[in-house]
Amino acid sequence: MKREEATHQSVRDYITAKEAGDSETTSRIIREVGERFSTRTTDGTEIAELGEAAWTTELGSQN
């Protein structure tokens, strides 16, 4: 998934962080989206989009 295809800001932020190799930020975003989903403050589209981004975005390296 490309950043511009993402409809949720959290997913765009996740992609940016993962491409930069920022595992602390990616973990935080996954945790926050999971919490929103489990408390029903978001529908399933955000977590589904995040899952797609997790599978299709390559991990970069921090410089």
C-alpha positions as CSV (number, residue, x, y, z in Angstrom):
1,M,0.0,0.0,0.0
2,K,1.3,3.4,-0.9
3,R,1.0,6.3,1.6
4,E,-1.3,8.3,-0.8
5,E,-3.7,5.3,-1.0
6,A,-4.3,5.3,2.7
7,T,-7.5,6.9,3.8
8,H,-6.6,7.0,7.5
9,Q,-4.0,9.4,8.9
10,S,-2.8,6.7,11.3
11,V,-2.0,4.4,8.4
12,R,-0.1,7.1,6.5
13,D,1.9,7.8,9.7
14,Y,2.5,4.0,10.1
15,I,3.8,3.8,6.5
16,T,6.1,6.8,7.0
17,A,7.5,5.3,10.2
18,K,8.0,1.8,8.9
19,E,9.8,3.1,5.8
20,A,12.1,5.1,8.1
21,G,12.7,2.0,10.3
22,D,11.0,3.5,13.3
23,S,9.8,0.4,15.1
24,E,8.9,2.4,18.3
25,T,6.4,4.5,16.3
26,T,5.0,1.6,14.3
27,S,4.4,-0.3,17.5
28,R,2.6,2.7,19.1
29,I,0.4,3.1,16.1
30,I,-0.6,-0.6,16.0
31,R,-1.4,-0.4,19.8
32,E,-3.5,2.7,19.4
33,V,-5.5,1.5,16.4
34,G,-6.0,-1.9,18.2
35,E,-7.3,-0.1,21.3
36,R,-9.7,2.1,19.2
37,F,-11.0,-1.0,17.4
38,S,-11.5,-3.0,20.6
39,T,-13.4,-0.1,22.2
40,R,-15.4,0.4,19.1
41,T,-14.3,4.0,18.6
42,T,-13.4,3.1,15.0
43,D,-14.8,0.7,12.5
44,G,-13.0,-2.1,10.9
45,T,-11.7,-0.1,7.9
46,E,-8.8,1.5,9.9
47,I,-7.5,-1.8,11.3
48,A,-7.9,-3.6,7.9
49,E,-6.0,-0.8,6.1
50,L,-3.3,-0.9,8.8
51,G,-3.0,-4.7,8.3
52,E,-2.5,-4.3,4.6
53,A,0.1,-1.6,5.1
54,A,1.9,-3.9,7.6
55,W,2.1,-6.6,5.0
56,T,3.0,-4.5,2.0
57,T,5.4,-1.8,3.4
58,E,9.0,-2.7,3.6
59,L,10.9,-1.9,6.7
60,G,13.5,0.8,6.2
61,S,16.6,1.3,8.3
62,Q,17.3,4.2,10.7
63,N,20.3,6.2,9.8
